Structure formats: C-alpha cells, structure tokens
C-alpha cells in the first residue's frame, strides 16, 4: 500500500509542477480537450464523459487494489502510476477544461497537436503495460506449477518417503467428473473425524486453497464433495509440505477453531531436515516481513518491523551433513519454519524458494496435532508416521 500511495502522489505532484513550468511559465504546449496523445479533442460530449469515467475508474482502481491479495511490486507500482496519472489529468479537465500537454510525440500518426502528451499520460501508459505484464505472468503460473508437480511427482515421493495415494493425481487439474472419487483419489486421508471436525493428512503437491493465480485443483475444490463447507479449512500448509490439517464441519466449530489458533491454543509439531549440522536446541524469535524484492516470499528482521514469530527447534539427529529437527510453532506465520531455518543459516533441504541448493520441495512434515475439542472439550491428539522414522 505504501508503494501504491507513494507512486500516485509523486506522479501527481511532478505532473502538476511540470505542467506549470512548461505551459504556464514558459508557454510551451497546448490545452488538449481530448485524451492522451490528442485523441478525441474538440468533442464536448466526449470531454465531459471522460471526466465522469475518470472518477469511476479511479475509484474502481483503488477498490480493486485494496481487495487484491497479491500486492506485488508490479501491481503496487502500476496501480499507483495509473491513479496518479488519472488524477493529474482530471485536475486539469475540471479547472481548465482541457489538459496541458507539453511533450511532442511527432511519430504518432493520428496526432492533432504538435504537443500530444504529458507526464500523466506517460504514467498511465506505463501503468497499463505493467498491469498487463502482471496479468500475463499470473495467467501462465497455474500451468507451470502443475507441470512442475506432475513432472517431479515420483522423485518427491521417493525423496520424502511419503505414502501418497495415487500420486499421479496430486496437483492435477480437478474437474467436476473427478469430484465423484472424493479425497482418496488425491491422496487425502482422514486421520480423525467426528460430527464437528476432521483432521486430514495433506499430501505433497496439493495446494490448500485458491490464490495467487490458482483457481482449481486444490483441497478447497475437493472438500465440498465430502459434505463440507468451503470455509471449513481452518489453517493451511504450503504446497510442498505434507501433514495434518484441521477442517471444520460447521460454522460454530469453524469460528471456535479460528479463535483457538489466534490464541495459540492448538499445538502443532513439525519434523524437517535442515541443511548443515545443528548441535543445540534453539528458540528462534525473529519477526517476519514480506521480501521487498519478491512479495511471495518472506524474510526475518531484527527490528520491530513485521509480525512476531517464534519457533522452538529441537535437534533429533544428525545424518551426514544435515540435521533432522522437530519444530513447534508458537505463532502461525506464512512460511515461518522455512524462513526461520534460513535465518539461522540452516535452510530446509529441498526448499526451492529459501535454499539456493533446494529442489523438489522442502523436507518438512506437520506430523502431530494436539488440541482441546472446541465442542466436546475432550483432548484430541493426532499423530502420523514421521518422515524421520
């Protein structure tokens, strides 16, 4: 949001300053009654339509940006440039009944004036290219992810010694016809179930829910056909992390489970293989923030910036040059274990995003859950065979 506002404000300020210097002081330029590059000039109805449309588009752009979850560098910059440029020209149209253009683009074949644009017009053009580039890359992402999963499926299974049922379908595009086969087809087995909730074992390669250009082929698509609400998913695991997830069966249970997660009343234990040799148990207490260079990843910070994250690391055994460790989360941040392991110089083996030598997915498993049942108040303990065993 900061980059979005900064880009919009800077473009607006510099646009007005340059227009004042060139058009008002130096007398360079023209007052264009059309839109960018002189198109539509001289048409009164078109002029007022543009003013109304600009108000609507600016409001829509801000609304969509606030709602859009993946605010990458390109999206934030593109959105800011678009809004800043649009408001810059809108101010001219409202107070001057035209836009002050002072930049000559004589190569445009449809030009009407010698001066056809300004900084706001260039900003709008750049924003369109940036947002178009983002749309193209996001559209291609799901296909690439499926190819990676299907292409490396068997090696991931062997690498992590996971008992994934019907591995060929993990990460595969799920269709309405596939839904008939239920969770078993996609390697999702139930470890505990009652009238209010279930604990399932998610396989490697299966995305938990929609997002970041992924619109199908997820756990969220499978659950409704087992009589569950889409909102039954209480928490998540990364795509390449296998292990236990709690799924609520009704709204009351869902709300109580969310509150329990918020209050850290659900004990989650992971096991993972860290690169390098770790001699002693650790408590990693480092805040986590988004990586400014890659908004899909995270980094730790030594200051107060970011969100508090605490991981308890217990050394299990050393194997060659790597170390099996058990992790207990005292907070539940995205990529928490992976980011914390990298921060201490021991990224997870196989982690393609946080380990320079990683590939095929991180060796990490959520193998134990312990919590008090939100309805019956009974103690629930669920544990699966550890990949370390």
C-alpha positions, 0 to 999 in steps of 0.5 A, spaced: 500 500 500 505 504 501 508 503 494 501 504 491 500 511 495 507 513 494 507 512 486 500 516 485 502 522 489 509 523 486 506 522 479 501 527 481 505 532 484 511 532 478 505 532 473 502 538 476 509 542 477 511 540 470 505 542 467 506 549 470 513 550 468 512 548 461 505 551 459 504 556 464 511 559 465 514 558 459 508 557 454 510 551 451 504 546 449 497 546 448 490 545 452 488 538 449 480 537 450 481 530 448 485 524 451 492 522 451 496 523 445 490 528 442 485 523 441 478 525 441 479 533 442 474 538 440 468 533 442 464 536 448 460 530 449 466 526 449 470 531 454 465 531 459 464 523 459 471 522 460 471 526 466 465 522 469 469 515 467 475 518 470 472 518 477 469 511 476 475 508 474 479 511 479 475 509 484 474 502 481 482 502 481 483 503 488 477 498 490 480 493 486 487 494 489 485 494 496 481 487 495 487 484 491 491 479 495 497 479 491 500 486 492 506 485 488 511 490 486 508 490 479 501 491 481 503 496 487 507 500 482 502 500 476 496 501 480 499 507 483 502 510 476 495 509 473 491 513 479 496 518 479 496 519 472 488 519 472 488 524 477 493 529 474 489 529 468 482 530 471 485 536 475 486 539 469 479 537 465 475 540 471 479 547 472 481 548 465 477 544 461 482 541 457 489 538 459 496 541 458 500 537 454 507 539 453 511 533 450 511 532 442 510 525 440 511 527 432 511 519 430 504 518 432 500 518 426 493 520 428 496 526 432 492 533 432 497 537 436 504 538 435 504 537 443 500 530 444 502 528 451 504 529 458 507 526 464 500 523 466 499 520 460 506 517 460 504 514 467 498 511 465 501 508 459 506 505 463 501 503 468 497 499 463 503 495 460 505 493 467 498 491 469 498 487 463 505 484 464 502 482 471 496 479 468 500 475 463 505 472 468 499 470 473 495 467 467 501 462 465 503 460 473 497 455 474 500 451 468 507 451 470 506 449 477 502 443 475 507 441 470 512 442 475 508 437 480 506 432 475 513 432 472 517 431 479 511 427 482 515 420 483 522 423 485 518 427 491 515 421 493 521 417 493 525 423 496 520 424 502 518 417 503 511 419 503 505 414 502 501 418 497 495 415 494 495 415 487 500 420 486 499 421 479 493 425 481 496 430 486 496 437 483 492 435 477 487 439 474 480 437 478 474 437 474 467 436 476 467 428 473 473 427 478 469 430 484 465 423 484 472 419 487 472 424 493 479 425 497 482 418 496 483 419 489 488 425 491 491 422 496 487 425 502 486 421 508 482 422 514 486 421 520 480 423 525 473 425 524 467 426 528 460 430 527 464 437 528 471 436 525 476 432 521 483 432 521 486 430 514 493 428 512 495 433 506 499 430 501 505 433 497 503 437 491 496 439 493 495 446 494 490 448 500 486 453 497 485 458 491 490 464 490 495 467 487 493 465 480 490 458 482 483 457 481 482 449 481 485 443 483 486 444 490 483 441 497 478 447 497 475 444 490 475 437 493 472 438 500 465 440 498 464 433 495 465 430 502 459 434 505 463 440 507 463 447 507 468 451 503 470 455 509 471 449 513 479 449 512 481 452 518 489 453 517 493 451 511 500 448 509 504 450 503 504 446 497 510 442 498 509 440 505 505 434 507 501 433 514 495 434 518 490 439 517 484 441 521 477 442 517 471 444 520 464 441 519 460 447 521 460 454 522 460 454 530 466 449 530 469 453 524 469 460 528 471 456 535 477 453 531 479 460 528 479 463 535 483 457 538 489 458 533 489 466 534 490 464 541 495 459 540 491 454 543 492 448 538 499 445 538 502 443 532 509 439 531 513 439 525 519 434 523 524 437 517 531 436 515 535 442 515 541 443 511 548 443 515 549 440 522 545 443 528 548 441 535 543 445 540 536 446 541 534 453 539 528 458 540 528 462 534 524 469 535 525 473 529 519 477 526 517 476 519 516 481 513 514 480 506 521 480 501 521 487 498 524 484 492 519 478 491 512 479 495 511 471 495 516 470 499 518 472 506 524 474 510 526 475 518 528 482 521 531 484 527 527 490 528 520 491 530 518 491 523 513 485 521 509 480 525 512 476 531 514 469 530 517 464 534 519 457 533 522 452 538 527 447 534 529 441 537 535 437 534 533 429 533 539 427 529 544 428 525 545 424 518 551 426 514 551 433 513 544 435 515 540 435 521 533 432 522 529 437 527 522 437 530 519 444 530 513 447 534 510 453 532 508 458 537 505 463 532 502 461 525 506 465 520 506 464 512 512 460 511 515 461 518 519 454 519 522 455 512 524 462 513 526 461 520 531 455 518 534 460 513 535 465 518 539 461 522 543 459 516 540 452 516 535 452 510 530 446 509 533 441 504 529 441 498 526 448 499 526 451 492 524 458 494 529 459 501 535 454 499 539 456 493 541 448 493 533 446 494 529 442 489 523 438 489 520 441 495 522 442 502 523 436 507 518 438 512 512 434 515 506 437 520 506 430 523 502 431 530 496 435 532 494 436 539 488 440 541 482 441 546 475 439 542 472 446 541 465 442 542 466 436 546 472 439 550 475 432 550 483 432 548 484 430 541 491 428 539 493 426 532 499 423 530 502 420 523 508 416 521 514 421 521 518 422 515 524 421 520 522 414 522 
